[in-house]
Amino acid sequence: MYQTISEETMAALGQIDTPSICNAIEALDVRPRNAGFMLAGIQGIFRDLPPAVGYAVTGVISADRPEGRNLSREDWVDFILTVPAPRFIVLHDIDSPSRGAFWGEVQGNIHKALGAVGAATDGTVRDIDEVHDLGFQFFAGGISPSRAYVHLVEIGIPVNVGGLTVHTGDLMHGDKHGVTNIPLEIAAEIPAMNQTLADYEDKTISLCKSPDFTPEKLKEVLRLPRPSR
């Protein structure tokens, strides 16, 4: 049902930081450079954890008032399991401002047990120390102490979080810098392009650190064309 990538590619993507993922996507020229990633309002909460890579599972939450209709958490569990692992949960909070945190120690443990590696939300999160110790990544609009009346409103629909529209099954990548979507059709090309770009950038960085640096040599390096497809 959902398009997937190889385990080898998934593992390789998990070794690359998110800015480098974005650079590689730009070089492969499959979308505008100002699209495909969550804006600065969605922050990586844990700066020391490695990148989280997985297939999106989407939903909508609210905490402003008691649940108006019965959307079973069991249905949510069943839906999560229809998406291939590893899973990356993306929840849009319809409250403005966010009234309560869906994500905390309990939900972190539940979703990690269900094969999720992290969660992104334009709402809030809590229980930061406990979730950090799980190694479960949080990307959020903020931190708050209460869950209030938080509940699921919809599951499986496209959601917009941080200016990025996410569909269930999308390939997501996030680290301390934020979250991006990786087009599945070019995922396998990203590791090689990342290395090509790293070699290209190292020419500038090495020169700038060299005792032989001169402005003239810098100009020569800056004239080199940036790699692209």
PyMOL CGO cylinders between C-alpha atoms (Angstrom):
from pymol import cmd
from pymol.cgo import CYLINDER

trace = [
    CYLINDER, 0.00, 0.00, 0.00, 2.77, 2.43, 0.93, 0.3, 1, 1, 1, 1, 1, 1,
    CYLINDER, 2.77, 2.43, 0.93, 5.97, 2.94, -1.04, 0.3, 1, 1, 1, 1, 1, 1,
    CYLINDER, 5.97, 2.94, -1.04, 9.07, 2.01, 0.95, 0.3, 1, 1, 1, 1, 1, 1,
    CYLINDER, 9.07, 2.01, 0.95, 12.85, 2.21, 0.63, 0.3, 1, 1, 1, 1, 1, 1,
    CYLINDER, 12.85, 2.21, 0.63, 15.47, -0.43, 1.35, 0.3, 1, 1, 1, 1, 1, 1,
    CYLINDER, 15.47, -0.43, 1.35, 16.75, -1.05, 4.86, 0.3, 1, 1, 1, 1, 1, 1,
    CYLINDER, 16.75, -1.05, 4.86, 20.22, -0.07, 3.66, 0.3, 1, 1, 1, 1, 1, 1,
    CYLINDER, 20.22, -0.07, 3.66, 19.00, 3.31, 2.42, 0.3, 1, 1, 1, 1, 1, 1,
    CYLINDER, 19.00, 3.31, 2.42, 17.02, 3.88, 5.62, 0.3, 1, 1, 1, 1, 1, 1,
    CYLINDER, 17.02, 3.88, 5.62, 20.11, 3.16, 7.71, 0.3, 1, 1, 1, 1, 1, 1,
    CYLINDER, 20.11, 3.16, 7.71, 22.26, 5.46, 5.57, 0.3, 1, 1, 1, 1, 1, 1,
    CYLINDER, 22.26, 5.46, 5.57, 19.77, 8.32, 5.88, 0.3, 1, 1, 1, 1, 1, 1,
    CYLINDER, 19.77, 8.32, 5.88, 19.86, 7.91, 9.64, 0.3, 1, 1, 1, 1, 1, 1,
    CYLINDER, 19.86, 7.91, 9.64, 23.57, 8.73, 9.60, 0.3, 1, 1, 1, 1, 1, 1,
    CYLINDER, 23.57, 8.73, 9.60, 23.09, 12.09, 7.85, 0.3, 1, 1, 1, 1, 1, 1,
    CYLINDER, 23.09, 12.09, 7.85, 22.06, 15.31, 9.60, 0.3, 1, 1, 1, 1, 1, 1,
    CYLINDER, 22.06, 15.31, 9.60, 18.90, 17.04, 8.41, 0.3, 1, 1, 1, 1, 1, 1,
    CYLINDER, 18.90, 17.04, 8.41, 20.59, 20.13, 6.87, 0.3, 1, 1, 1, 1, 1, 1,
    CYLINDER, 20.59, 20.13, 6.87, 22.72, 17.82, 4.74, 0.3, 1, 1, 1, 1, 1, 1,
    CYLINDER, 22.72, 17.82, 4.74, 19.58, 15.92, 3.73, 0.3, 1, 1, 1, 1, 1, 1,
    CYLINDER, 19.58, 15.92, 3.73, 18.05, 19.23, 2.62, 0.3, 1, 1, 1, 1, 1, 1,
    CYLINDER, 18.05, 19.23, 2.62, 21.22, 20.12, 0.68, 0.3, 1, 1, 1, 1, 1, 1,
    CYLINDER, 21.22, 20.12, 0.68, 21.15, 16.80, -1.14, 0.3, 1, 1, 1, 1, 1, 1,
    CYLINDER, 21.15, 16.80, -1.14, 17.48, 17.20, -2.04, 0.3, 1, 1, 1, 1, 1, 1,
    CYLINDER, 17.48, 17.20, -2.04, 18.24, 20.69, -3.40, 0.3, 1, 1, 1, 1, 1, 1,
    CYLINDER, 18.24, 20.69, -3.40, 21.08, 19.31, -5.52, 0.3, 1, 1, 1, 1, 1, 1,
    CYLINDER, 21.08, 19.31, -5.52, 18.81, 16.59, -6.93, 0.3, 1, 1, 1, 1, 1, 1,
    CYLINDER, 18.81, 16.59, -6.93, 16.42, 19.37, -8.01, 0.3, 1, 1, 1, 1, 1, 1,
    CYLINDER, 16.42, 19.37, -8.01, 13.05, 17.71, -7.45, 0.3, 1, 1, 1, 1, 1, 1,
    CYLINDER, 13.05, 17.71, -7.45, 11.24, 20.57, -5.70, 0.3, 1, 1, 1, 1, 1, 1,
    CYLINDER, 11.24, 20.57, -5.70, 11.60, 24.29, -4.95, 0.3, 1, 1, 1, 1, 1, 1,
    CYLINDER, 11.60, 24.29, -4.95, 14.27, 25.05, -2.36, 0.3, 1, 1, 1, 1, 1, 1,
    CYLINDER, 14.27, 25.05, -2.36, 11.81, 26.90, -0.14, 0.3, 1, 1, 1, 1, 1, 1,
    CYLINDER, 11.81, 26.90, -0.14, 9.48, 23.89, 0.21, 0.3, 1, 1, 1, 1, 1, 1,
    CYLINDER, 9.48, 23.89, 0.21, 9.50, 20.47, 1.81, 0.3, 1, 1, 1, 1, 1, 1,
    CYLINDER, 9.50, 20.47, 1.81, 10.50, 21.22, 5.39, 0.3, 1, 1, 1, 1, 1, 1,
    CYLINDER, 10.50, 21.22, 5.39, 8.89, 22.44, 8.62, 0.3, 1, 1, 1, 1, 1, 1,
    CYLINDER, 8.89, 22.44, 8.62, 9.46, 26.08, 9.46, 0.3, 1, 1, 1, 1, 1, 1,
    CYLINDER, 9.46, 26.08, 9.46, 11.41, 27.38, 12.44, 0.3, 1, 1, 1, 1, 1, 1,
    CYLINDER, 11.41, 27.38, 12.44, 8.44, 27.23, 14.82, 0.3, 1, 1, 1, 1, 1, 1,
    CYLINDER, 8.44, 27.23, 14.82, 8.89, 23.43, 15.01, 0.3, 1, 1, 1, 1, 1, 1,
    CYLINDER, 8.89, 23.43, 15.01, 12.01, 22.81, 17.09, 0.3, 1, 1, 1, 1, 1, 1,
    CYLINDER, 12.01, 22.81, 17.09, 13.97, 19.66, 17.83, 0.3, 1, 1, 1, 1, 1, 1,
    CYLINDER, 13.97, 19.66, 17.83, 13.58, 19.28, 21.59, 0.3, 1, 1, 1, 1, 1, 1,
    CYLINDER, 13.58, 19.28, 21.59, 16.53, 16.92, 22.14, 0.3, 1, 1, 1, 1, 1, 1,
    CYLINDER, 16.53, 16.92, 22.14, 19.69, 18.37, 20.65, 0.3, 1, 1, 1, 1, 1, 1,
    CYLINDER, 19.69, 18.37, 20.65, 21.92, 15.38, 21.45, 0.3, 1, 1, 1, 1, 1, 1,
    CYLINDER, 21.92, 15.38, 21.45, 19.85, 12.57, 19.93, 0.3, 1, 1, 1, 1, 1, 1,
    CYLINDER, 19.85, 12.57, 19.93, 20.63, 11.16, 16.46, 0.3, 1, 1, 1, 1, 1, 1,
    CYLINDER, 20.63, 11.16, 16.46, 18.39, 11.79, 13.45, 0.3, 1, 1, 1, 1, 1, 1,
    CYLINDER, 18.39, 11.79, 13.45, 14.97, 10.15, 13.37, 0.3, 1, 1, 1, 1, 1, 1,
    CYLINDER, 14.97, 10.15, 13.37, 13.88, 8.70, 10.02, 0.3, 1, 1, 1, 1, 1, 1,
    CYLINDER, 13.88, 8.70, 10.02, 10.58, 6.99, 9.33, 0.3, 1, 1, 1, 1, 1, 1,
    CYLINDER, 10.58, 6.99, 9.33, 7.28, 6.86, 7.49, 0.3, 1, 1, 1, 1, 1, 1,
    CYLINDER, 7.28, 6.86, 7.49, 4.70, 9.42, 8.55, 0.3, 1, 1, 1, 1, 1, 1,
    CYLINDER, 4.70, 9.42, 8.55, 1.58, 8.47, 10.49, 0.3, 1, 1, 1, 1, 1, 1,
    CYLINDER, 1.58, 8.47, 10.49, -0.71, 11.50, 10.62, 0.3, 1, 1, 1, 1, 1, 1,
    CYLINDER, -0.71, 11.50, 10.62, -3.47, 12.70, 12.90, 0.3, 1, 1, 1, 1, 1, 1,
    CYLINDER, -3.47, 12.70, 12.90, -5.19, 15.73, 14.39, 0.3, 1, 1, 1, 1, 1, 1,
    CYLINDER, -5.19, 15.73, 14.39, -5.48, 16.54, 18.11, 0.3, 1, 1, 1, 1, 1, 1,
    CYLINDER, -5.48, 16.54, 18.11, -7.24, 19.04, 20.37, 0.3, 1, 1, 1, 1, 1, 1,
    CYLINDER, -7.24, 19.04, 20.37, -7.06, 19.74, 24.12, 0.3, 1, 1, 1, 1, 1, 1,
    CYLINDER, -7.06, 19.74, 24.12, -9.24, 22.82, 24.48, 0.3, 1, 1, 1, 1, 1, 1,
    CYLINDER, -9.24, 22.82, 24.48, -12.42, 21.08, 25.64, 0.3, 1, 1, 1, 1, 1, 1,
    CYLINDER, -12.42, 21.08, 25.64, -13.67, 17.60, 26.48, 0.3, 1, 1, 1, 1, 1, 1,
    CYLINDER, -13.67, 17.60, 26.48, -13.81, 15.14, 23.61, 0.3, 1, 1, 1, 1, 1, 1,
    CYLINDER, -13.81, 15.14, 23.61, -16.89, 15.71, 21.52, 0.3, 1, 1, 1, 1, 1, 1,
    CYLINDER, -16.89, 15.71, 21.52, -16.97, 12.36, 19.79, 0.3, 1, 1, 1, 1, 1, 1,
    CYLINDER, -16.97, 12.36, 19.79, -15.52, 8.95, 20.40, 0.3, 1, 1, 1, 1, 1, 1,
    CYLINDER, -15.52, 8.95, 20.40, -12.35, 8.33, 18.43, 0.3, 1, 1, 1, 1, 1, 1,
    CYLINDER, -12.35, 8.33, 18.43, -10.89, 5.18, 19.91, 0.3, 1, 1, 1, 1, 1, 1,
    CYLINDER, -10.89, 5.18, 19.91, -7.21, 5.03, 20.87, 0.3, 1, 1, 1, 1, 1, 1,
    CYLINDER, -7.21, 5.03, 20.87, -7.45, 1.39, 19.81, 0.3, 1, 1, 1, 1, 1, 1,
    CYLINDER, -7.45, 1.39, 19.81, -8.34, 2.56, 16.30, 0.3, 1, 1, 1, 1, 1, 1,
    CYLINDER, -8.34, 2.56, 16.30, -5.25, 4.76, 16.41, 0.3, 1, 1, 1, 1, 1, 1,
    CYLINDER, -5.25, 4.76, 16.41, -3.06, 1.81, 17.37, 0.3, 1, 1, 1, 1, 1, 1,
    CYLINDER, -3.06, 1.81, 17.37, -4.53, -0.28, 14.55, 0.3, 1, 1, 1, 1, 1, 1,
    CYLINDER, -4.53, -0.28, 14.55, -3.95, 2.53, 12.07, 0.3, 1, 1, 1, 1, 1, 1,
    CYLINDER, -3.95, 2.53, 12.07, -0.34, 3.03, 13.13, 0.3, 1, 1, 1, 1, 1, 1,
    CYLINDER, -0.34, 3.03, 13.13, 0.34, -0.62, 12.44, 0.3, 1, 1, 1, 1, 1, 1,
    CYLINDER, 0.34, -0.62, 12.44, -0.87, -0.28, 8.82, 0.3, 1, 1, 1, 1, 1, 1,
    CYLINDER, -0.87, -0.28, 8.82, 2.16, 1.94, 8.11, 0.3, 1, 1, 1, 1, 1, 1,
    CYLINDER, 2.16, 1.94, 8.11, 5.57, 0.32, 7.63, 0.3, 1, 1, 1, 1, 1, 1,
    CYLINDER, 5.57, 0.32, 7.63, 8.17, 0.67, 10.36, 0.3, 1, 1, 1, 1, 1, 1,
    CYLINDER, 8.17, 0.67, 10.36, 10.07, 2.72, 11.30, 0.3, 1, 1, 1, 1, 1, 1,
    CYLINDER, 10.07, 2.72, 11.30, 7.24, 5.16, 11.95, 0.3, 1, 1, 1, 1, 1, 1,
    CYLINDER, 7.24, 5.16, 11.95, 7.35, 8.93, 12.42, 0.3, 1, 1, 1, 1, 1, 1,
    CYLINDER, 7.35, 8.93, 12.42, 4.18, 10.35, 14.02, 0.3, 1, 1, 1, 1, 1, 1,
    CYLINDER, 4.18, 10.35, 14.02, 2.97, 13.76, 12.82, 0.3, 1, 1, 1, 1, 1, 1,
    CYLINDER, 2.97, 13.76, 12.82, 0.08, 15.36, 14.74, 0.3, 1, 1, 1, 1, 1, 1,
    CYLINDER, 0.08, 15.36, 14.74, -1.54, 18.69, 13.94, 0.3, 1, 1, 1, 1, 1, 1,
    CYLINDER, -1.54, 18.69, 13.94, -2.92, 20.55, 16.98, 0.3, 1, 1, 1, 1, 1, 1,
    CYLINDER, -2.92, 20.55, 16.98, -6.03, 22.52, 15.98, 0.3, 1, 1, 1, 1, 1, 1,
    CYLINDER, -6.03, 22.52, 15.98, -5.98, 24.66, 19.14, 0.3, 1, 1, 1, 1, 1, 1,
    CYLINDER, -5.98, 24.66, 19.14, -4.43, 28.10, 18.85, 0.3, 1, 1, 1, 1, 1, 1,
    CYLINDER, -4.43, 28.10, 18.85, -2.57, 28.44, 21.08, 0.3, 1, 1, 1, 1, 1, 1,
    CYLINDER, -2.57, 28.44, 21.08, -2.00, 24.81, 22.06, 0.3, 1, 1, 1, 1, 1, 1,
    CYLINDER, -2.00, 24.81, 22.06, -3.94, 23.97, 25.25, 0.3, 1, 1, 1, 1, 1, 1,
    CYLINDER, -3.94, 23.97, 25.25, -2.34, 20.69, 26.28, 0.3, 1, 1, 1, 1, 1, 1,
    CYLINDER, -2.34, 20.69, 26.28, 0.36, 18.18, 25.41, 0.3, 1, 1, 1, 1, 1, 1,
    CYLINDER, 0.36, 18.18, 25.41, -0.52, 14.90, 23.73, 0.3, 1, 1, 1, 1, 1, 1,
    CYLINDER, -0.52, 14.90, 23.73, 3.12, 13.84, 23.92, 0.3, 1, 1, 1, 1, 1, 1,
    CYLINDER, 3.12, 13.84, 23.92, 4.75, 12.81, 27.19, 0.3, 1, 1, 1, 1, 1, 1,
    CYLINDER, 4.75, 12.81, 27.19, 6.27, 9.83, 28.95, 0.3, 1, 1, 1, 1, 1, 1,
    CYLINDER, 6.27, 9.83, 28.95, 3.29, 7.50, 28.45, 0.3, 1, 1, 1, 1, 1, 1,
    CYLINDER, 3.29, 7.50, 28.45, 2.74, 8.30, 24.77, 0.3, 1, 1, 1, 1, 1, 1,
    CYLINDER, 2.74, 8.30, 24.77, 6.46, 8.17, 24.13, 0.3, 1, 1, 1, 1, 1, 1,
    CYLINDER, 6.46, 8.17, 24.13, 6.62, 4.65, 25.53, 0.3, 1, 1, 1, 1, 1, 1,
    CYLINDER, 6.62, 4.65, 25.53, 3.48, 3.54, 23.70, 0.3, 1, 1, 1, 1, 1, 1,
    CYLINDER, 3.48, 3.54, 23.70, 4.60, 4.82, 20.33, 0.3, 1, 1, 1, 1, 1, 1,
    CYLINDER, 4.60, 4.82, 20.33, 8.16, 3.58, 20.67, 0.3, 1, 1, 1, 1, 1, 1,
    CYLINDER, 8.16, 3.58, 20.67, 6.75, 0.11, 21.43, 0.3, 1, 1, 1, 1, 1, 1,
    CYLINDER, 6.75, 0.11, 21.43, 4.69, 0.48, 18.23, 0.3, 1, 1, 1, 1, 1, 1,
    CYLINDER, 4.69, 0.48, 18.23, 7.80, 1.04, 16.15, 0.3, 1, 1, 1, 1, 1, 1,
    CYLINDER, 7.80, 1.04, 16.15, 7.89, 4.85, 16.09, 0.3, 1, 1, 1, 1, 1, 1,
    CYLINDER, 7.89, 4.85, 16.09, 11.20, 6.70, 16.28, 0.3, 1, 1, 1, 1, 1, 1,
    CYLINDER, 11.20, 6.70, 16.28, 9.85, 10.18, 16.93, 0.3, 1, 1, 1, 1, 1, 1,
    CYLINDER, 9.85, 10.18, 16.93, 6.97, 12.61, 16.72, 0.3, 1, 1, 1, 1, 1, 1,
    CYLINDER, 6.97, 12.61, 16.72, 6.42, 16.06, 15.26, 0.3, 1, 1, 1, 1, 1, 1,
    CYLINDER, 6.42, 16.06, 15.26, 3.60, 18.37, 16.32, 0.3, 1, 1, 1, 1, 1, 1,
    CYLINDER, 3.60, 18.37, 16.32, 2.71, 22.03, 16.17, 0.3, 1, 1, 1, 1, 1, 1,
    CYLINDER, 2.71, 22.03, 16.17, 1.33, 21.49, 19.66, 0.3, 1, 1, 1, 1, 1, 1,
    CYLINDER, 1.33, 21.49, 19.66, 3.35, 20.96, 22.82, 0.3, 1, 1, 1, 1, 1, 1,
    CYLINDER, 3.35, 20.96, 22.82, 5.20, 18.16, 24.61, 0.3, 1, 1, 1, 1, 1, 1,
    CYLINDER, 5.20, 18.16, 24.61, 6.11, 17.37, 28.22, 0.3, 1, 1, 1, 1, 1, 1,
    CYLINDER, 6.11, 17.37, 28.22, 7.97, 14.83, 30.42, 0.3, 1, 1, 1, 1, 1, 1,
    CYLINDER, 7.97, 14.83, 30.42, 11.15, 15.86, 28.65, 0.3, 1, 1, 1, 1, 1, 1,
    CYLINDER, 11.15, 15.86, 28.65, 13.70, 13.99, 30.79, 0.3, 1, 1, 1, 1, 1, 1,
    CYLINDER, 13.70, 13.99, 30.79, 11.80, 10.71, 30.70, 0.3, 1, 1, 1, 1, 1, 1,
    CYLINDER, 11.80, 10.71, 30.70, 11.25, 10.80, 26.94, 0.3, 1, 1, 1, 1, 1, 1,
    CYLINDER, 11.25, 10.80, 26.94, 14.85, 11.79, 26.28, 0.3, 1, 1, 1, 1, 1, 1,
    CYLINDER, 14.85, 11.79, 26.28, 15.97, 8.69, 28.17, 0.3, 1, 1, 1, 1, 1, 1,
    CYLINDER, 15.97, 8.69, 28.17, 13.82, 6.61, 25.81, 0.3, 1, 1, 1, 1, 1, 1,
    CYLINDER, 13.82, 6.61, 25.81, 15.77, 7.91, 22.84, 0.3, 1, 1, 1, 1, 1, 1,
    CYLINDER, 15.77, 7.91, 22.84, 12.46, 8.99, 21.30, 0.3, 1, 1, 1, 1, 1, 1,
    CYLINDER, 12.46, 8.99, 21.30, 12.69, 12.21, 19.30, 0.3, 1, 1, 1, 1, 1, 1,
    CYLINDER, 12.69, 12.21, 19.30, 10.32, 15.15, 19.87, 0.3, 1, 1, 1, 1, 1, 1,
    CYLINDER, 10.32, 15.15, 19.87, 9.83, 18.01, 17.41, 0.3, 1, 1, 1, 1, 1, 1,
    CYLINDER, 9.83, 18.01, 17.41, 7.32, 20.54, 18.69, 0.3, 1, 1, 1, 1, 1, 1,
    CYLINDER, 7.32, 20.54, 18.69, 6.03, 24.07, 18.83, 0.3, 1, 1, 1, 1, 1, 1,
    CYLINDER, 6.03, 24.07, 18.83, 6.76, 24.24, 22.56, 0.3, 1, 1, 1, 1, 1, 1,
    CYLINDER, 6.76, 24.24, 22.56, 6.73, 22.61, 25.98, 0.3, 1, 1, 1, 1, 1, 1,
    CYLINDER, 6.73, 22.61, 25.98, 3.84, 22.69, 28.45, 0.3, 1, 1, 1, 1, 1, 1,
    CYLINDER, 3.84, 22.69, 28.45, 3.01, 21.03, 31.80, 0.3, 1, 1, 1, 1, 1, 1,
    CYLINDER, 3.01, 21.03, 31.80, -0.56, 19.80, 31.24, 0.3, 1, 1, 1, 1, 1, 1,
    CYLINDER, -0.56, 19.80, 31.24, -2.38, 17.41, 28.94, 0.3, 1, 1, 1, 1, 1, 1,
    CYLINDER, -2.38, 17.41, 28.94, -5.66, 19.29, 29.52, 0.3, 1, 1, 1, 1, 1, 1,
    CYLINDER, -5.66, 19.29, 29.52, -8.44, 17.59, 27.47, 0.3, 1, 1, 1, 1, 1, 1,
    CYLINDER, -8.44, 17.59, 27.47, -6.14, 16.31, 24.76, 0.3, 1, 1, 1, 1, 1, 1,
    CYLINDER, -6.14, 16.31, 24.76, -7.67, 13.78, 22.40, 0.3, 1, 1, 1, 1, 1, 1,
    CYLINDER, -7.67, 13.78, 22.40, -7.49, 12.60, 18.81, 0.3, 1, 1, 1, 1, 1, 1,
    CYLINDER, -7.49, 12.60, 18.81, -9.88, 14.35, 16.41, 0.3, 1, 1, 1, 1, 1, 1,
    CYLINDER, -9.88, 14.35, 16.41, -8.92, 12.70, 13.10, 0.3, 1, 1, 1, 1, 1, 1,
    CYLINDER, -8.92, 12.70, 13.10, -6.45, 10.07, 11.98, 0.3, 1, 1, 1, 1, 1, 1,
    CYLINDER, -6.45, 10.07, 11.98, -4.82, 9.37, 8.65, 0.3, 1, 1, 1, 1, 1, 1,
    CYLINDER, -4.82, 9.37, 8.65, -5.71, 12.62, 6.91, 0.3, 1, 1, 1, 1, 1, 1,
    CYLINDER, -5.71, 12.62, 6.91, -3.15, 15.03, 5.39, 0.3, 1, 1, 1, 1, 1, 1,
    CYLINDER, -3.15, 15.03, 5.39, -1.98, 17.53, 8.00, 0.3, 1, 1, 1, 1, 1, 1,
    CYLINDER, -1.98, 17.53, 8.00, -0.07, 20.79, 7.86, 0.3, 1, 1, 1, 1, 1, 1,
    CYLINDER, -0.07, 20.79, 7.86, 2.55, 21.13, 10.60, 0.3, 1, 1, 1, 1, 1, 1,
    CYLINDER, 2.55, 21.13, 10.60, 5.00, 23.99, 10.52, 0.3, 1, 1, 1, 1, 1, 1,
    CYLINDER, 5.00, 23.99, 10.52, 4.03, 24.93, 6.99, 0.3, 1, 1, 1, 1, 1, 1,
    CYLINDER, 4.03, 24.93, 6.99, 4.66, 21.42, 5.65, 0.3, 1, 1, 1, 1, 1, 1,
    CYLINDER, 4.66, 21.42, 5.65, 1.78, 19.28, 4.40, 0.3, 1, 1, 1, 1, 1, 1,
    CYLINDER, 1.78, 19.28, 4.40, 2.37, 15.68, 5.42, 0.3, 1, 1, 1, 1, 1, 1,
    CYLINDER, 2.37, 15.68, 5.42, 0.56, 12.59, 4.16, 0.3, 1, 1, 1, 1, 1, 1,
    CYLINDER, 0.56, 12.59, 4.16, 0.60, 9.24, 5.86, 0.3, 1, 1, 1, 1, 1, 1,
    CYLINDER, 0.60, 9.24, 5.86, 3.41, 7.21, 4.29, 0.3, 1, 1, 1, 1, 1, 1,
    CYLINDER, 3.41, 7.21, 4.29, 5.67, 10.20, 3.55, 0.3, 1, 1, 1, 1, 1, 1,
    CYLINDER, 5.67, 10.20, 3.55, 9.32, 9.69, 4.42, 0.3, 1, 1, 1, 1, 1, 1,
    CYLINDER, 9.32, 9.69, 4.42, 10.30, 12.07, 7.24, 0.3, 1, 1, 1, 1, 1, 1,
    CYLINDER, 10.30, 12.07, 7.24, 13.73, 13.03, 8.58, 0.3, 1, 1, 1, 1, 1, 1,
    CYLINDER, 13.73, 13.03, 8.58, 14.40, 15.13, 11.67, 0.3, 1, 1, 1, 1, 1, 1,
    CYLINDER, 14.40, 15.13, 11.67, 17.19, 16.09, 14.05, 0.3, 1, 1, 1, 1, 1, 1,
    CYLINDER, 17.19, 16.09, 14.05, 18.13, 19.04, 16.29, 0.3, 1, 1, 1, 1, 1, 1,
    CYLINDER, 18.13, 19.04, 16.29, 17.77, 21.38, 13.31, 0.3, 1, 1, 1, 1, 1, 1,
    CYLINDER, 17.77, 21.38, 13.31, 14.15, 20.48, 12.49, 0.3, 1, 1, 1, 1, 1, 1,
    CYLINDER, 14.15, 20.48, 12.49, 12.16, 18.22, 10.16, 0.3, 1, 1, 1, 1, 1, 1,
    CYLINDER, 12.16, 18.22, 10.16, 12.08, 17.66, 6.41, 0.3, 1, 1, 1, 1, 1, 1,
    CYLINDER, 12.08, 17.66, 6.41, 10.22, 15.40, 4.00, 0.3, 1, 1, 1, 1, 1, 1,
    CYLINDER, 10.22, 15.40, 4.00, 12.34, 13.19, 1.72, 0.3, 1, 1, 1, 1, 1, 1,
    CYLINDER, 12.34, 13.19, 1.72, 10.80, 12.48, -1.69, 0.3, 1, 1, 1, 1, 1, 1,
    CYLINDER, 10.80, 12.48, -1.69, 10.71, 8.71, -1.89, 0.3, 1, 1, 1, 1, 1, 1,
    CYLINDER, 10.71, 8.71, -1.89, 11.73, 8.63, -5.54, 0.3, 1, 1, 1, 1, 1, 1,
    CYLINDER, 11.73, 8.63, -5.54, 15.17, 10.12, -4.77, 0.3, 1, 1, 1, 1, 1, 1,
    CYLINDER, 15.17, 10.12, -4.77, 15.80, 8.68, -1.29, 0.3, 1, 1, 1, 1, 1, 1,
    CYLINDER, 15.80, 8.68, -1.29, 18.30, 6.11, -2.55, 0.3, 1, 1, 1, 1, 1, 1,
    CYLINDER, 18.30, 6.11, -2.55, 20.32, 8.84, -4.31, 0.3, 1, 1, 1, 1, 1, 1,
    CYLINDER, 20.32, 8.84, -4.31, 20.73, 11.02, -1.24, 0.3, 1, 1, 1, 1, 1, 1,
    CYLINDER, 20.73, 11.02, -1.24, 23.68, 9.28, 0.48, 0.3, 1, 1, 1, 1, 1, 1,
    CYLINDER, 23.68, 9.28, 0.48, 25.88, 9.51, -2.63, 0.3, 1, 1, 1, 1, 1, 1,
    CYLINDER, 25.88, 9.51, -2.63, 24.88, 13.11, -3.31, 0.3, 1, 1, 1, 1, 1, 1,
    CYLINDER, 24.88, 13.11, -3.31, 25.53, 13.95, 0.32, 0.3, 1, 1, 1, 1, 1, 1,
    CYLINDER, 25.53, 13.95, 0.32, 29.09, 12.64, 0.00, 0.3, 1, 1, 1, 1, 1, 1,
    CYLINDER, 29.09, 12.64, 0.00, 29.60, 14.55, -3.25, 0.3, 1, 1, 1, 1, 1, 1,
    CYLINDER, 29.60, 14.55, -3.25, 28.47, 17.77, -1.59, 0.3, 1, 1, 1, 1, 1, 1,
    CYLINDER, 28.47, 17.77, -1.59, 30.61, 17.12, 1.48, 0.3, 1, 1, 1, 1, 1, 1,
    CYLINDER, 30.61, 17.12, 1.48, 33.69, 16.71, -0.74, 0.3, 1, 1, 1, 1, 1, 1,
    CYLINDER, 33.69, 16.71, -0.74, 32.81, 19.92, -2.58, 0.3, 1, 1, 1, 1, 1, 1,
    CYLINDER, 32.81, 19.92, -2.58, 32.31, 21.93, 0.62, 0.3, 1, 1, 1, 1, 1, 1,
    CYLINDER, 32.31, 21.93, 0.62, 35.50, 20.52, 2.14, 0.3, 1, 1, 1, 1, 1, 1,
    CYLINDER, 35.50, 20.52, 2.14, 37.53, 22.32, -0.53, 0.3, 1, 1, 1, 1, 1, 1,
    CYLINDER, 37.53, 22.32, -0.53, 36.32, 25.65, 0.85, 0.3, 1, 1, 1, 1, 1, 1,
    CYLINDER, 36.32, 25.65, 0.85, 36.50, 24.66, 4.52, 0.3, 1, 1, 1, 1, 1, 1,
    CYLINDER, 36.50, 24.66, 4.52, 39.99, 23.15, 4.24, 0.3, 1, 1, 1, 1, 1, 1,
    CYLINDER, 39.99, 23.15, 4.24, 41.30, 26.20, 2.44, 0.3, 1, 1, 1, 1, 1, 1,
    CYLINDER, 41.30, 26.20, 2.44, 39.84, 28.56, 5.03, 0.3, 1, 1, 1, 1, 1, 1,
    CYLINDER, 39.84, 28.56, 5.03, 41.60, 26.58, 7.79, 0.3, 1, 1, 1, 1, 1, 1,
    CYLINDER, 41.60, 26.58, 7.79, 44.87, 26.30, 5.88, 0.3, 1, 1, 1, 1, 1, 1,
    CYLINDER, 44.87, 26.30, 5.88, 47.96, 28.44, 6.66, 0.3, 1, 1, 1, 1, 1, 1,
    CYLINDER, 47.96, 28.44, 6.66, 48.21, 28.87, 2.89, 0.3, 1, 1, 1, 1, 1, 1,
    CYLINDER, 48.21, 28.87, 2.89, 44.87, 30.68, 2.70, 0.3, 1, 1, 1, 1, 1, 1,
    CYLINDER, 44.87, 30.68, 2.70, 44.69, 33.72, 0.46, 0.3, 1, 1, 1, 1, 1, 1,
    CYLINDER, 44.69, 33.72, 0.46, 41.70, 35.66, -0.86, 0.3, 1, 1, 1, 1, 1, 1,
    CYLINDER, 41.70, 35.66, -0.86, 42.82, 34.79, -4.37, 0.3, 1, 1, 1, 1, 1, 1,
    CYLINDER, 42.82, 34.79, -4.37, 42.73, 31.04, -3.63, 0.3, 1, 1, 1, 1, 1, 1,
    CYLINDER, 42.73, 31.04, -3.63, 39.32, 31.48, -2.03, 0.3, 1, 1, 1, 1, 1, 1,
    CYLINDER, 39.32, 31.48, -2.03, 38.00, 33.13, -5.18, 0.3, 1, 1, 1, 1, 1, 1,
    CYLINDER, 38.00, 33.13, -5.18, 39.27, 30.19, -7.23, 0.3, 1, 1, 1, 1, 1, 1,
    CYLINDER, 39.27, 30.19, -7.23, 37.41, 27.72, -5.01, 0.3, 1, 1, 1, 1, 1, 1,
    CYLINDER, 37.41, 27.72, -5.01, 34.24, 29.81, -5.02, 0.3, 1, 1, 1, 1, 1, 1,
    CYLINDER, 34.24, 29.81, -5.02, 34.22, 29.66, -8.82, 0.3, 1, 1, 1, 1, 1, 1,
    CYLINDER, 34.22, 29.66, -8.82, 33.86, 25.87, -8.74, 0.3, 1, 1, 1, 1, 1, 1,
    CYLINDER, 33.86, 25.87, -8.74, 30.31, 24.86, -9.74, 0.3, 1, 1, 1, 1, 1, 1,
    CYLINDER, 30.31, 24.86, -9.74, 28.20, 23.40, -6.95, 0.3, 1, 1, 1, 1, 1, 1,
    CYLINDER, 28.20, 23.40, -6.95, 27.32, 19.75, -7.67, 0.3, 1, 1, 1, 1, 1, 1,
    CYLINDER, 27.32, 19.75, -7.67, 23.86, 19.00, -8.98, 0.3, 1, 1, 1, 1, 1, 1,
    CYLINDER, 23.86, 19.00, -8.98, 22.07, 16.25, -10.84, 0.3, 1, 1, 1, 1, 1, 1,
]
cmd.load_cgo(trace, "trace")
